[in-house]
Amino acid sequence: MSSTAPSILDRYLDKVIQDNKTIDARGVMQVNRMIELSMEDVFIHLTVRMNRSDKWSSLLDTINLHHTYTEPDPPFTRKPIPRVPEILWPSYSDYGETEQGVPTDALWQRHAAWVILGDPGAGKTTLLKHFALQEATTCKTDPGSGYLPVFVPLRLLGQKLENHMHWPLEQALLDYLTQYGFSEMGFTAEQERLELRAQFETRLSNGCVLWLLDGLDEQRDQHVQKRTVAAIEALRQHYPGNRFVVTSRIVGYDAAPLGGGFNTATLEPFNDEQMSQFFQHWCYAVEKNEDIVVDEHTRKRADDKAAQLLEQIKLNPGIRLLAANPLLCTIIGLIQRQGATLPELRVELYKLCIDTFIFNWEMKKRQRNDQTGSLDKDQTQAVLEEIALQLHENYPENRIPREQLTGIVSRFLTAQQGMPESEAEHKAGQLLNLIRDVSGLLIDRGNEEYGFFHLTFQEYLAARAITRKKRDIDRYLSRYLFKSRWREVIRLAAAHAGTKDEESGSEFIEAILRQKHLHDGLMHYTFRFAFLCLKEAKVELETADRMFRQWIEYLLNEKNTRELFLQLLSQPGAKIRYQASTLQILIDALKDGDSSVRMSAANALGKIGDKAAVNALIHSLKDENSAVRSRAASALGEIGDKAAVDSLIHSLKDEDSIARWTAAEALGEIGDKAAVDPLIHSLKDENSAVRWTAAEALEIIGDKAAVDPLIHSLKDENSIVRWTAARALEKIGDKAAVDPLLHAFKDENSDARQTATKALGEIGDKAAVDPLIHSLKDEDSVVRWTAAKALERIGDKAAVEPLIHALKDENSVVRWAAAKALGKIGDKAAVDTLIHALQDEDSFVRKTAVEALGEIGDKAAIDPLIHALQDEDSFVRKIAVQAIEEIDLGYQLCPY
């Protein structure tokens, strides 16, 4: 019986799926065997901050007008317009140019070409791998749909572009794939590579390729980066309609940014919900990997460990600040599993991680009875540091041939242990094999080339290397201080120096200050970089105080760069130490004759957060300049001292509306109930910005005394005030608000209707059921979605028939919410319609319909669910298996 051989495209898709269905965790899971965690188990969607091109025009348009939003997917939450008066734009510029909280799975609804920026370890590469797996699976199961994915490490592309200047720019990526990229995937025969190229050219002409281009910042130099950018832009112009995602670290991207219709978004740090979700997924994936039999005990252990870890983080604000991205959370999880104390500085996290690498290496060495040149822990550490330094100095693509890597190690063994060269070379080979096989810190990138598992580890080890000998520090700093590729290394080096002792940390900061830039007189690059390092380095109080004093001088006297100095306080790291007398200089500046100096001082004191400034800031609430009064109010809110409450209440009557709304905002941040009545009075302020800020403050405080006044604000002439009042009532959750919220269903503003709908769902009063049913027909799809979610929460069976009808809504998000609500209510009348929804064009609707059928538990769904095991979407198939088991047995044998 003959069988048809898989096509070249099928083989390619199989390889993409194979390469991306797991995450190789050897680099962070310090064990003596290959560890691969399922992408499906571990991945969580990140959110991005989208950078807008129309910085101020959209803000100006919306300051008194209704804000229009593109339709979002859950869990994206629409926000009211930014409350930014024109006079405060310079200090609130981020609000005018960004839209926050957009899930990465909603990007394609907005644009086809993206640059995703992120800090080290933010999850950029894993996001691309997720996209590759998702699209390859779709293309495999339904050849007529999806985008053909291709992953390209840009560090390798840049290297080849240098060697092939004859490649036409618009064909350069295809030429790279044909000559190199496909070969690295295992398609070594020329005919195979040419066939794949033909497939890509056809898909490109039809606008059906997804280009996943990783690490734009990882180029040898700016010239190579610019040529890489030119090749990407030329390809997109030559083959319009295809999708692109280009990733880069934030630092280094500006050297050669992409134009040509690319939109820019920045990965946001984990919020509390994402952090919790990550640790729950991560702990379960690790437990599954370690168990021979996965059962309910696996889930229980994972949940317990995640809960313990989250409790530790909750009790330690310093650790919470560190738990900002997937890599750092993974390292935190690893350290907690090993019973070590969680540190508060990331440099100490990295140290613990590397120490564990070396510990496992030592254990395996003993098992093999392999002395490998009798290297002890410190010597092994030095070898790793030397490898990292050489890679970072000489191999910007972050990969090195094994022969050259062996030479680095053997030279170290010769110099440090006096070995003959032949023996050192032999021992070096043994050492590299052991490090690679045991810890996964160095990994084989193919073609006998090696690199570090994650660039962060290379940077940390290189940082340690440049601090080994104090006499070499100046040489490295003079060579690399102002190069973007070395920014992270030098920051880590300063932090590492400080872990030795405060004197060493101070000496490193002083070494930075000895360097000079051509434009230091204007831009103060050297000082600003040193101050940035100071936030992560432990230094002597004298050094910190001197730096802080100099910073104050620049802030108060350098008008053109004043904002740059303020930004330094917002960078991650510990609080700067200083003498009380130094802070007093800044406090005294609140009395300066120049109002711009007084504003800057107030801004800075708020960011510093020292309560010693409270009395002076209270006095500034009476400043003759309204902008100073506003900044003082904001600063008091940031500091959060209740001693300011009475004075801020008095500022609610300031003649200037900006000063009044900043006072209201500050009272909300402090959260003292003494402010409730005055804020209620501010709900009647003549200025709409003051009214909606007062409503927000009352929402934060959460006192039920505000319910009736907020109900009255549901009739405010300004739509944003009505929106904010409805949201506040949702937070407070008093049933007295039900009838007024029902009236808000008729609001002409869809934001207000959506918020009223959501509020009623949170309050959960059954009196809202009929109006919510009516809202399932609202002209705004977000209102319809919110109504379905609210009906799910209330759970009244009167909503079943309308929700069944909503399963036919033109918007897939509404259909999804309706299916979810029907599953929660559990009425068998919905079974037939949910079975029909198993054929929905949207895989997320199909998945939710499967879940709902499992929750209802009617055996009539068994055969359709068995048919759903053939669904093109792997998530639908996975949930269908669970649903069948739930219906057959009434529970899951091995719950996910």
SVG drawing of the C-alpha trace seen along z (x, -y; Angstrom):
<svg xmlns="http://www.w3.org/2000/svg" viewBox="-37 -86 90 88">
<polyline fill="none" stroke="black" stroke-width="0.4" points="0.0,0.0 1.6,-3.3 1.7,-6.3 2.2,-9.9 5.4,-11.6 4.8,-14.8 5.3,-17.9 8.3,-20.2 5.9,-22.8 4.4,-20.2 7.9,-19.2 8.7,-22.8 5.6,-23.4 6.3,-20.2 9.8,-21.6 8.5,-25.0 6.0,-23.3 8.7,-21.0 11.1,-23.8 8.5,-26.0 6.1,-23.7 8.4,-23.6 10.6,-26.1 14.1,-24.8 14.5,-25.6 17.9,-24.2 19.3,-27.7 17.1,-28.4 16.1,-25.0 19.3,-23.8 19.0,-20.1 21.0,-17.3 18.8,-16.4 17.1,-18.1 14.1,-20.2 11.6,-21.3 8.4,-23.0 5.4,-23.0 4.7,-26.4 1.0,-25.8 1.5,-25.3 3.9,-28.2 3.0,-31.0 0.8,-33.8 -0.1,-36.8 1.8,-39.9 0.5,-43.5 2.1,-46.3 2.1,-50.1 1.4,-51.3 3.3,-54.4 1.2,-56.9 2.6,-59.1 0.3,-62.0 1.7,-62.9 -0.3,-66.0 -2.9,-66.4 -5.0,-63.5 -4.7,-64.7 -5.8,-68.2 -8.8,-66.8 -9.9,-64.6 -9.4,-66.9 -13.0,-68.0 -14.4,-65.6 -15.5,-61.9 -12.6,-59.6 -13.0,-57.1 -11.5,-53.6 -11.0,-50.8 -12.9,-47.8 -10.9,-45.8 -10.7,-42.1 -11.1,-41.0 -9.3,-41.5 -8.4,-44.9 -10.2,-47.6 -11.0,-51.0 -9.8,-53.8 -11.0,-57.4 -9.0,-60.1 -5.9,-61.1 -6.4,-64.0 -3.6,-66.2 -4.0,-69.9 -1.8,-71.6 0.4,-73.3 1.4,-69.9 2.2,-68.2 6.0,-68.2 5.8,-66.1 3.0,-63.8 4.2,-63.2 3.8,-59.5 0.0,-59.8 -0.2,-61.7 1.8,-59.3 0.8,-55.9 -2.2,-53.5 -1.6,-51.0 -2.7,-47.5 -3.2,-46.2 -2.8,-42.4 -0.3,-41.0 -3.0,-38.8 -4.9,-41.9 -2.1,-43.4 -3.2,-42.1 -6.6,-43.8 -4.7,-47.1 -1.8,-46.9 0.1,-44.4 3.7,-45.5 5.1,-45.9 8.3,-46.7 8.1,-45.2 10.5,-46.7 11.3,-45.3 13.9,-45.1 16.2,-42.1 14.1,-39.1 10.8,-40.7 9.7,-37.7 10.3,-39.1 11.7,-35.9 9.2,-33.7 6.4,-35.8 7.8,-35.3 8.0,-31.5 4.4,-31.5 3.3,-33.3 5.3,-30.8 3.7,-27.8 0.2,-29.3 0.4,-30.1 2.3,-26.9 -0.4,-24.9 -3.1,-26.8 -1.4,-26.4 -0.8,-22.7 -4.4,-21.9 -6.1,-24.2 -3.7,-24.8 -5.9,-27.5 -5.7,-29.7 -3.2,-31.3 0.1,-33.0 3.2,-31.0 5.6,-31.8 9.4,-32.3 11.7,-33.1 14.9,-34.9 17.5,-35.8 18.6,-39.2 22.1,-38.9 22.7,-36.2 21.1,-38.1 23.2,-41.1 26.4,-39.0 25.5,-37.6 24.4,-40.9 28.0,-42.1 29.3,-39.2 26.8,-39.5 26.6,-43.1 25.4,-42.0 22.1,-40.8 19.2,-43.1 17.7,-44.6 14.2,-43.5 15.4,-39.9 18.0,-39.9 15.9,-38.0 14.8,-35.4 18.5,-35.0 19.5,-34.6 16.9,-31.9 17.8,-30.1 21.5,-30.0 21.6,-29.7 18.3,-29.8 16.6,-26.7 19.9,-24.8 19.9,-25.5 16.5,-24.0 17.7,-20.8 16.9,-21.4 20.4,-20.9 19.8,-19.8 19.8,-22.7 16.7,-21.5 14.8,-21.5 15.8,-25.0 14.8,-26.2 11.4,-24.6 10.9,-26.2 11.9,-29.6 9.3,-29.1 6.6,-28.4 7.5,-31.5 7.5,-33.7 4.0,-32.5 2.8,-33.1 4.5,-36.5 2.8,-37.5 -0.5,-36.6 0.2,-38.5 0.3,-35.4 3.7,-35.3 4.4,-36.2 8.0,-37.4 9.2,-37.0 12.5,-39.0 14.3,-38.8 16.9,-41.0 17.3,-44.1 19.6,-45.6 22.0,-42.6 24.0,-43.9 27.7,-44.3 27.5,-48.1 25.1,-50.8 26.0,-50.4 24.9,-46.8 21.8,-47.6 20.9,-50.3 21.4,-47.8 19.3,-45.2 16.5,-47.8 16.8,-48.8 16.4,-45.1 13.3,-44.7 11.7,-47.8 12.5,-47.0 11.0,-43.5 7.8,-44.9 7.4,-47.4 8.1,-44.8 5.6,-42.3 2.8,-44.4 0.1,-42.8 2.3,-40.4 2.7,-40.6 5.9,-41.5 7.0,-41.5 10.5,-42.8 11.8,-42.7 14.5,-44.8 15.7,-45.9 14.6,-49.5 18.2,-50.6 19.8,-50.3 16.7,-50.5 17.0,-54.2 20.3,-53.7 18.4,-52.7 14.6,-52.6 12.2,-51.1 10.0,-53.4 7.9,-52.4 4.6,-51.8 5.9,-49.9 4.1,-50.6 6.0,-50.6 4.8,-49.0 6.7,-48.4 6.2,-45.3 4.9,-46.3 6.1,-44.9 3.9,-42.2 0.9,-43.5 -0.1,-41.6 -2.6,-39.4 0.0,-38.5 2.6,-37.7 0.3,-35.4 -0.8,-33.7 2.8,-33.2 3.8,-31.6 0.7,-29.3 1.5,-28.2 5.2,-27.9 4.9,-25.8 2.4,-23.5 4.6,-23.0 7.6,-22.2 5.6,-19.8 4.3,-18.0 7.7,-17.7 9.1,-16.1 6.1,-13.7 6.0,-10.3 2.2,-10.3 0.4,-13.6 -2.7,-13.6 -4.7,-15.9 -1.8,-15.8 0.4,-17.4 -2.0,-20.3 -2.3,-20.6 1.4,-20.7 1.8,-23.3 -0.9,-25.5 0.6,-25.3 4.0,-26.2 2.7,-29.1 0.7,-30.4 3.7,-30.2 5.8,-32.1 3.2,-34.8 2.9,-35.2 6.7,-35.7 6.6,-38.3 3.6,-40.1 5.6,-40.5 8.7,-41.8 8.1,-45.0 11.7,-44.8 11.1,-41.3 7.8,-42.5 9.6,-45.2 12.0,-42.6 9.2,-40.2 8.5,-42.3 9.1,-39.9 9.2,-36.2 13.0,-35.7 13.2,-37.4 10.1,-35.5 11.5,-32.3 14.8,-32.9 12.7,-33.9 10.7,-30.7 13.9,-28.6 15.5,-30.2 12.3,-29.7 12.2,-26.0 15.7,-25.5 14.9,-27.0 17.2,-30.0 16.3,-33.5 15.0,-35.7 17.3,-38.8 16.1,-42.3 18.6,-43.2 18.6,-41.6 22.3,-41.3 22.0,-39.1 19.3,-37.1 21.7,-36.5 24.5,-35.5 22.3,-32.9 21.4,-31.5 25.0,-31.3 26.1,-29.8 23.5,-27.0 24.9,-26.4 28.3,-25.9 27.0,-23.7 25.3,-21.4 28.5,-21.3 30.5,-20.4 28.1,-17.6 28.1,-16.1 31.9,-16.3 32.1,-14.3 29.7,-11.7 32.0,-11.3 35.1,-11.3 36.4,-14.0 38.8,-16.5 39.0,-18.6 42.1,-20.4 41.1,-20.5 39.1,-23.7 37.4,-24.9 34.2,-27.0 36.0,-30.3 38.1,-29.2 35.1,-27.9 33.4,-31.2 36.4,-33.0 36.3,-30.8 32.7,-31.6 33.4,-35.3 36.2,-35.2 34.0,-33.4 31.2,-36.0 33.6,-38.9 35.2,-37.6 31.8,-36.9 30.5,-40.4 33.7,-42.1 34.3,-40.2 31.1,-38.3 28.1,-40.7 26.0,-38.0 26.5,-36.1 27.8,-32.9 31.3,-31.5 32.9,-28.5 33.8,-25.7 37.4,-25.8 37.8,-29.5 35.8,-28.9 38.2,-26.0 41.1,-28.3 39.7,-30.9 39.4,-28.2 42.7,-26.5 44.6,-29.8 43.0,-30.5 44.0,-27.0 47.5,-27.6 47.8,-31.0 46.0,-30.1 47.1,-26.5 50.4,-26.2 49.1,-23.3 51.0,-22.4 49.1,-23.7 48.2,-20.2 46.7,-19.2 45.0,-22.5 43.3,-22.1 42.1,-18.6 40.8,-19.7 39.1,-22.7 37.2,-20.4 36.1,-18.3 35.1,-21.3 33.0,-22.8 31.2,-19.5 30.3,-19.3 29.1,-22.9 27.0,-22.5 25.5,-19.1 24.8,-19.7 23.7,-23.2 22.6,-24.4 24.3,-27.7 26.2,-27.4 24.1,-25.9 24.9,-24.5 23.4,-26.9 24.3,-24.6 27.3,-24.2 29.5,-23.7 28.9,-27.3 28.0,-28.1 26.4,-30.9 24.9,-31.6 21.4,-30.4 20.2,-34.0 22.0,-37.2 21.3,-38.4 23.6,-35.7 26.3,-36.7 26.0,-40.3 26.1,-39.5 29.2,-37.4 30.9,-39.9 30.1,-42.5 31.8,-40.5 34.8,-40.0 35.4,-43.8 35.5,-44.2 37.9,-41.4 40.9,-43.7 40.4,-47.3 43.2,-48.5 41.3,-47.4 38.0,-49.1 39.0,-52.5 40.2,-50.8 36.8,-49.0 34.8,-52.1 36.8,-54.4 36.2,-51.9 32.5,-51.0 30.7,-53.4 28.7,-55.2 28.0,-52.1 24.4,-50.9 25.4,-47.3 27.4,-47.7 24.9,-49.8 23.5,-46.7 26.9,-45.2 28.2,-48.4 25.1,-48.8 25.5,-45.2 29.2,-45.8 28.5,-48.7 25.9,-46.7 28.3,-43.7 31.1,-45.9 28.8,-47.1 28.0,-43.6 31.7,-43.2 31.6,-46.2 30.4,-49.8 33.9,-51.1 34.2,-49.0 30.8,-50.3 31.9,-53.9 35.1,-53.3 33.3,-52.0 30.9,-55.0 33.9,-57.4 35.6,-55.5 32.5,-56.2 32.7,-59.9 36.3,-60.1 35.1,-59.4 34.2,-62.3 31.8,-62.7 32.2,-65.4 28.8,-66.8 29.0,-66.4 28.9,-70.2 25.4,-70.3 23.9,-66.8 25.8,-65.5 25.9,-62.0 28.6,-60.7 26.9,-62.0 23.5,-60.7 24.9,-57.3 26.7,-57.2 23.5,-58.3 21.6,-55.5 24.2,-53.0 24.0,-54.4 20.4,-53.2 21.5,-49.6 24.9,-49.8 25.6,-49.7 28.0,-52.6 29.3,-54.6 26.9,-57.3 29.5,-60.0 29.4,-59.0 25.7,-58.7 25.2,-62.1 27.7,-63.8 26.0,-62.5 22.6,-63.5 23.8,-67.0 25.2,-67.3 22.0,-66.0 20.0,-68.7 22.3,-71.3 21.8,-70.1 18.0,-69.8 17.6,-73.3 20.1,-75.1 20.0,-73.3 16.7,-74.3 17.2,-72.5 17.9,-69.1 15.8,-69.4 13.3,-66.7 16.2,-64.3 17.4,-64.6 13.8,-64.1 13.5,-60.9 16.5,-59.4 14.3,-59.1 11.8,-57.0 14.3,-54.4 14.2,-51.0 16.5,-50.5 16.8,-51.3 16.2,-54.8 19.1,-57.1 20.7,-57.6 21.6,-61.2 22.2,-63.4 19.2,-65.4 21.1,-68.6 21.3,-67.7 17.6,-67.1 17.1,-70.5 18.7,-72.1 15.8,-70.8 13.3,-71.7 14.6,-75.2 14.3,-75.5 10.5,-75.5 11.1,-79.2 13.2,-80.1 12.3,-83.3 12.0,-81.3 8.6,-79.5 10.1,-76.9 12.7,-76.0 9.9,-75.7 7.9,-73.4 11.0,-71.2 11.7,-71.0 8.1,-69.9 8.2,-67.3 11.4,-65.9 10.3,-65.8 7.2,-63.8 9.3,-61.2 11.8,-61.0 9.0,-60.4 10.7,-61.6 8.2,-62.7 10.7,-65.4 9.4,-67.5 5.7,-67.3 5.5,-70.6 7.3,-72.6 5.1,-71.1 2.0,-72.0 3.2,-75.5 3.7,-75.5 0.0,-74.8 -0.3,-78.6 2.3,-79.5 1.4,-82.5 1.9,-80.4 -0.9,-77.9 1.4,-75.4 3.6,-75.2 0.5,-74.7 -0.5,-71.8 2.9,-70.2 3.0,-70.5 -0.4,-68.8 0.8,-65.9 3.9,-65.5 1.9,-65.2 -0.2,-62.6 2.9,-60.6 4.4,-60.8 1.0,-59.8 1.3,-61.3 -2.0,-61.9 -0.6,-65.1 -1.3,-66.8 -5.0,-65.9 -6.5,-69.0 -4.4,-71.3 -5.3,-69.4 -9.0,-69.6 -8.5,-73.4 -7.0,-73.2 -10.2,-71.8 -11.4,-75.4 -8.3,-76.8 -9.2,-79.4 -7.3,-77.4 -9.1,-74.3 -5.8,-72.5 -4.8,-72.9 -8.2,-71.7 -8.1,-68.5 -4.5,-67.7 -5.6,-68.1 -8.5,-65.8 -6.2,-63.2 -3.8,-63.5 -6.6,-62.9 -7.5,-59.8 -3.9,-58.5 -3.7,-59.1 -7.1,-57.5 -8.1,-59.1 -11.9,-59.0 -11.7,-62.6 -11.7,-63.7 -14.9,-62.0 -17.3,-64.9 -15.1,-67.5 -14.7,-65.3 -18.4,-64.8 -18.7,-68.6 -16.2,-68.6 -18.5,-66.5 -20.4,-69.7 -17.3,-71.7 -17.7,-73.9 -14.8,-72.2 -15.5,-68.7 -11.9,-67.5 -12.2,-68.3 -15.6,-66.4 -14.3,-63.2 -11.1,-63.3 -13.2,-63.6 -15.2,-60.6 -12.0,-58.7 -10.8,-59.6 -14.1,-58.5 -13.8,-55.2 -10.3,-54.6 -11.5,-55.5 -14.6,-53.3 -16.8,-54.9 -20.5,-54.2 -21.3,-57.7 -20.4,-58.6 -23.0,-56.4 -25.9,-58.9 -23.7,-61.8 -22.1,-59.5 -25.6,-58.4 -26.4,-62.0 -23.2,-62.3 -24.6,-59.7 -26.6,-62.6 -23.6,-64.9 -23.5,-66.8 -19.9,-65.5 -19.7,-61.9 -16.4,-61.2 -17.8,-62.3 -20.7,-59.9 -18.3,-57.1 -16.1,-57.7 -19.1,-57.8 -20.5,-54.5 -17.1,-52.9 -16.9,-54.2 -20.3,-52.8 -19.1,-49.5 -16.2,-49.5 -18.2,-50.5 -20.9,-48.0 -24.0,-49.4 -27.3,-48.1 -28.8,-51.5 -27.1,-52.3 -29.0,-49.7 -31.9,-51.9 -29.7,-54.9 -27.3,-52.6 -30.3,-51.1 -31.1,-54.6 -27.5,-55.0 -28.3,-52.3 -29.9,-55.0 -26.8,-57.2 -25.8,-58.5 -22.2,-57.7 -21.3,-54.1 -18.5,-54.2 -21.0,-55.3 -23.4,-52.5 -20.6,-49.9 -19.4,-51.0 -23.0,-51.0 -23.5,-47.5 -20.3,-46.2 -21.2,-47.9 -24.6,-46.1 -22.9,-42.8 -20.5,-43.5 -23.4,-44.5 -25.2,-41.3 -28.8,-42.5 -31.4,-40.5 -33.4,-43.7 -30.7,-44.3 -31.4,-41.2 -34.1,-42.6 -32.2,-45.8 -29.0,-43.7 -30.9,-41.5 -31.9,-44.6 -28.3,-45.6 -27.4,-42.5 -28.9,-44.4 -26.9,-47.6 -25.3,-49.1 -21.9,-49.1 -20.3,-45.6 -18.4,-46.3 -21.6,-47.1 -23.1,-43.8 -20.0,-41.9 -20.2,-43.6 -23.9,-42.8 -23.2,-39.1 -20.4,-39.1 -22.7,-40.8 -25.5,-38.2 -22.9,-35.4 -22.1,-36.9 -25.7,-37.2 -26.5,-33.7 -30.3,-34.1 -32.0,-31.6 -34.2,-34.3 -31.2,-35.3 -30.8,-31.9 -32.9,-32.5 -31.4,-36.0 -27.9,-34.6 -28.7,-31.8 -29.7,-34.5 -26.4,-36.4 -24.5,-33.3 -25.3,-34.5 -24.0,-38.0 -21.8,-39.4 -19.0,-40.1 -17.0,-37.0 -16.2,-38.6 -19.9,-38.8 -20.4,-35.2 -17.6,-34.1 -19.1,-35.9 -22.5,-34.5 -21.2,-31.0 -19.3,-31.5 -22.4,-32.8 -24.5,-29.9 -21.9,-27.5 -22.0,-29.2 -25.8,-29.3 -25.9,-25.6 -29.3,-25.3 -29.7,-22.4 -31.9,-24.5 -28.6,-26.0 -27.1,-22.6 -28.2,-22.5 -27.1,-26.1 -23.8,-25.5 -23.3,-22.4 -23.9,-24.5 -21.3,-27.0 -18.7,-24.2 -18.7,-25.1 -18.0,-28.8 -15.4,-30.4 -13.6,-31.8 -11.6,-29.2 -12.0,-31.0 -15.8,-30.8 -15.5,-27.1 -13.2,-26.6 -15.7,-28.4 -18.6,-26.4 -16.8,-23.2 -16.1,-24.4 -19.8,-25.4 -21.0,-22.0 -18.7,-20.3 -20.1,-22.5 -23.7,-21.8 -22.9,-18.0 -25.6,-16.8 -24.7,-13.5 -26.3,-14.8 -23.1,-16.7 -20.8,-13.7 -20.8,-12.9 -20.4,-16.5 -17.5,-16.8 -15.9,-13.7 -16.1,-15.3 -14.5,-18.4 -11.4,-16.3 -10.7,-16.8 -10.8,-20.6 -7.9,-22.4 -7.1,-24.3 -5.1,-22.3 -6.7,-24.2 -10.2,-23.3 -9.1,-19.6 -7.5,-19.8 -10.6,-21.3 -12.9,-18.8 -11.0,-15.9 -11.6,-17.4 -15.3,-18.1 -15.9,-14.5 -14.4,-13.2 -16.4,-15.6 -19.6,-14.4 -18.7,-10.7 -17.4,-10.6 -18.6,-13.8 -15.0,-14.8 -11.5,-14.8 -9.1,-12.0 -6.1,-14.2 -7.3,-17.8 -5.3,-20.4"/>
</svg>
